[in-house]
Structure formats: C-alpha cells, structure tokens
C-alpha cells in the first residue's frame, strides 16, 4: 500500500510539473488577447481574473516541484521504514 501511494504521488507531481507551465503560457496568451490594456487582469470574454490564475498555477508548479524533490530525497525512508519493535 505504501509503494502504491508513493508512486501515485510521484506521478501526480511529475504530471503537475509538466502541465502547469503549459497552463501558465496559455493564460498569458489569454491575458494578452482578452484584455484591452496591459495592466488589466480581468478577461473581457469570461470575466475571470487571469492574474490570479497565473499566480495559482505558479504556486501549484512550485508545490509539485518541491514535493517531487522531497519524495525522491526521502525515498528510502518512506518506502522502507525501520520498525523499533523486535
């Protein structure tokens, strides 16, 4: 069970690390073409605050990257816990 959860978290963090930059670039293109001024953040098409979306995607990217590094660094401790009960 522990290995399954570990590899699931690894897969999710790799997927998040690969997908969020695409989302950031996509939102930046929307920011360029769906707003009138450079300083505007609210889309004229659907009314979503695009600056908040970019900020949230950056946070998700950093979180997935930190999680991936943490899981790889502590791999042995996570997968092979030592039991003190003898």
C-alpha contacts under 8 A as a table, 3 or more apart, distances in Angstrom:
res1	aa1	res2	aa2	distance
1	X	4	X	5.20
1	X	5	X	6.42
2	X	5	X	5.33
2	X	6	X	6.13
2	X	79	X	6.69
3	X	6	X	4.98
3	X	7	X	6.09
3	X	79	X	6.36
4	X	7	X	5.35
4	X	8	X	6.00
5	X	8	X	4.99
5	X	9	X	6.12
6	X	9	X	5.24
6	X	10	X	6.26
6	X	71	X	7.75
6	X	78	X	7.90
6	X	79	X	7.72
7	X	10	X	4.88
7	X	11	X	6.09
8	X	11	X	5.10
8	X	12	X	6.15
9	X	12	X	5.08
9	X	13	X	6.06
10	X	13	X	5.26
10	X	14	X	6.14
10	X	68	X	6.20
10	X	71	X	7.10
11	X	14	X	5.18
11	X	15	X	6.04
12	X	15	X	5.09
12	X	16	X	5.99
12	X	64	X	7.96
13	X	16	X	4.98
13	X	17	X	6.00
13	X	64	X	4.68
13	X	65	X	6.77
13	X	67	X	6.65
13	X	68	X	5.75
14	X	17	X	5.05
14	X	18	X	6.23
14	X	64	X	7.21
14	X	65	X	7.81
14	X	68	X	7.03
15	X	18	X	5.17
15	X	19	X	6.00
16	X	19	X	5.22
16	X	20	X	5.81
16	X	60	X	7.43
16	X	61	X	6.50
16	X	64	X	5.97
17	X	20	X	5.97
17	X	21	X	7.34
17	X	61	X	5.51
17	X	64	X	5.82
17	X	65	X	6.18
18	X	21	X	6.53
18	X	22	X	7.53
19	X	22	X	5.41
19	X	23	X	6.51
20	X	23	X	4.88
20	X	24	X	6.16
20	X	57	X	5.96
20	X	58	X	7.47
20	X	60	X	7.29
20	X	61	X	5.88
21	X	24	X	4.97
21	X	25	X	6.22
21	X	57	X	7.82
21	X	61	X	7.46
22	X	25	X	5.23
22	X	26	X	6.04
23	X	26	X	4.99
23	X	27	X	6.04
23	X	57	X	7.13
24	X	27	X	5.16
24	X	28	X	6.14
24	X	54	X	5.60
24	X	57	X	6.35
24	X	58	X	7.45
25	X	28	X	5.02
25	X	29	X	6.29
26	X	29	X	5.21
26	X	30	X	6.37
27	X	30	X	4.90
27	X	31	X	6.04
27	X	50	X	6.57
27	X	53	X	7.40
27	X	54	X	6.58
28	X	31	X	4.81
28	X	32	X	6.23
28	X	50	X	7.87
28	X	54	X	7.54
29	X	32	X	5.08
29	X	33	X	6.31
30	X	33	X	5.29
30	X	34	X	5.41
30	X	35	X	7.87
30	X	43	X	7.74
30	X	50	X	7.78
31	X	34	X	5.60
31	X	35	X	5.96
31	X	41	X	6.82
31	X	43	X	6.97
31	X	50	X	6.28
31	X	51	X	7.94
32	X	35	X	6.23
32	X	38	X	7.30
33	X	36	X	7.78
34	X	43	X	5.27
34	X	44	X	5.62
34	X	45	X	6.33
35	X	38	X	7.27
35	X	40	X	6.17
35	X	41	X	7.06
35	X	42	X	6.82
35	X	43	X	5.43
35	X	44	X	5.85
36	X	40	X	7.00
36	X	44	X	7.97
37	X	40	X	5.37
41	X	49	X	5.45
41	X	50	X	5.37
41	X	51	X	5.41
42	X	47	X	5.61
42	X	48	X	5.53
42	X	49	X	4.37
42	X	50	X	5.98
42	X	51	X	7.79
43	X	46	X	5.86
43	X	47	X	4.79
43	X	48	X	5.51
43	X	49	X	6.43
43	X	50	X	6.71
44	X	47	X	5.69
49	X	52	X	5.68
49	X	53	X	6.70
50	X	53	X	4.95
50	X	54	X	6.27
51	X	54	X	5.16
51	X	55	X	6.22
52	X	55	X	5.04
52	X	56	X	6.07
53	X	56	X	5.13
53	X	57	X	6.15
54	X	57	X	5.15
54	X	58	X	6.21
55	X	58	X	5.13
55	X	59	X	6.34
56	X	59	X	5.07
56	X	60	X	6.23
57	X	60	X	5.00
57	X	61	X	6.10
58	X	61	X	5.04
58	X	62	X	6.27
59	X	62	X	5.25
59	X	63	X	6.09
60	X	63	X	5.05
60	X	64	X	6.08
61	X	64	X	5.25
61	X	65	X	6.16
62	X	65	X	5.07
62	X	66	X	6.07
63	X	66	X	5.18
63	X	67	X	6.00
64	X	67	X	5.04
64	X	68	X	6.04
65	X	68	X	5.11
65	X	69	X	6.27
66	X	69	X	5.17
66	X	70	X	6.02
67	X	70	X	5.02
67	X	71	X	6.02
68	X	71	X	5.18
68	X	72	X	6.17
69	X	72	X	5.22
69	X	73	X	5.97
70	X	73	X	5.18
70	X	74	X	6.09
71	X	74	X	5.43
71	X	75	X	5.67
71	X	78	X	7.98
72	X	75	X	5.12
74	X	77	X	5.40
74	X	78	X	6.14
75	X	78	X	5.24
75	X	79	X	6.04
76	X	79	X	5.35
76	X	80	X	5.61
76	X	81	X	7.76
77	X	80	X	5.49
77	X	81	X	5.52
78	X	81	X	6.14
83	X	86	X	7.70
